């Protein structure tokens, strides 16, 4: 019985560590691809006034809608927004980061 509790506890710790890694990787993607226009960290103003801060994006739209848009390749958002397509892992990581901004 104790071994089962330890295994469950270990799995929970591993899941938390995986989620933290996803958030860190998602922030790195945001910094690389998005920070030229968007504020990617809470409490900041976006460099481009037409580009909403990521904290606002995370609170304004359901992440499932953003997941679909990212998978299809976002081509519009604001006038200067470049077109890009992310792979599944990048999308998951970026959404993990955005989700972390709503807590």
C-alpha positions in Angstrom: 0.0 0.0 0.0 2.8 2.4 0.9 4.5 1.7 -2.4 1.3 2.6 -4.3 1.1 5.9 -2.5 4.8 6.6 -3.3 4.2 5.8 -7.0 1.1 8.1 -7.1 3.1 10.8 -5.4 6.0 10.4 -7.7 3.7 10.6 -10.7 2.1 13.8 -9.4 5.5 15.4 -8.9 6.6 14.3 -12.4 3.4 15.8 -13.9 4.0 19.1 -12.1 7.6 19.2 -13.3 6.5 18.5 -16.8 3.9 21.3 -16.6 6.5 23.7 -15.3 8.9 22.7 -18.1 6.0 23.3 -20.6 5.4 26.8 -19.2 9.1 27.6 -19.4 9.4 26.4 -23.0 6.1 28.2 -23.9 7.5 31.5 -22.5 10.7 31.0 -24.5 8.5 30.6 -27.7 6.6 33.7 -26.8 9.8 35.6 -26.3 11.2 34.5 -29.6 8.2 34.9 -31.8 5.9 37.3 -30.1 7.7 39.8 -27.8 8.6 42.2 -30.6 4.9 43.3 -30.5 3.2 41.7 -27.5 3.9 42.1 -23.8 4.5 38.5 -22.8 4.8 39.0 -19.0 2.1 40.2 -16.7 1.8 43.9 -15.9 3.7 45.0 -19.0 2.4 47.2 -21.9 2.9 45.8 -25.4 5.6 47.4 -27.6 3.0 47.6 -30.4 -0.2 49.3 -29.1 -2.2 47.2 -31.6 -1.0 43.9 -30.1 -2.7 43.0 -26.8 -0.6 41.9 -23.9 -0.5 38.1 -23.5 -2.2 38.3 -20.1 -5.1 40.0 -21.8 -5.1 37.4 -24.6 -5.1 34.6 -22.1 -8.1 36.1 -20.3 -10.1 37.2 -23.4 -10.2 34.0 -25.5 -10.7 30.4 -24.6 -7.4 28.6 -25.0 -9.1 26.0 -27.2 -9.8 28.7 -29.8 -6.2 29.8 -29.6 -5.1 26.2 -30.0 -7.0 25.9 -33.3 -5.7 29.2 -34.6 -2.1 28.3 -33.8 -2.5 24.9 -35.4 -3.9 26.4 -38.6 -1.3 29.2 -38.6 -2.2 32.6 -37.4 -2.1 35.1 -40.2 -4.1 38.0 -38.8 -4.2 39.5 -35.4 -2.8 43.0 -35.8 -1.4 44.7 -38.8 2.3 43.9 -38.2 1.7 40.3 -37.1 3.8 37.8 -39.1 2.3 34.6 -40.3 3.7 31.5 -38.5 2.8 27.9 -37.9 3.8 26.0 -34.7 4.1 22.2 -34.2 1.9 20.4 -31.7 4.5 20.5 -28.9 5.1 24.2 -29.4 1.4 24.9 -29.3 1.0 22.9 -26.1 3.9 24.7 -24.5 2.7 28.2 -25.6 -0.8 27.4 -24.3 0.7 26.2 -21.0 2.4 29.5 -20.7 -0.7 31.5 -21.6 -2.7 29.4 -19.1 -0.2 30.3 -16.4 -0.9 33.9 -16.9 -4.6 33.5 -15.8 -3.8 32.3 -12.3 
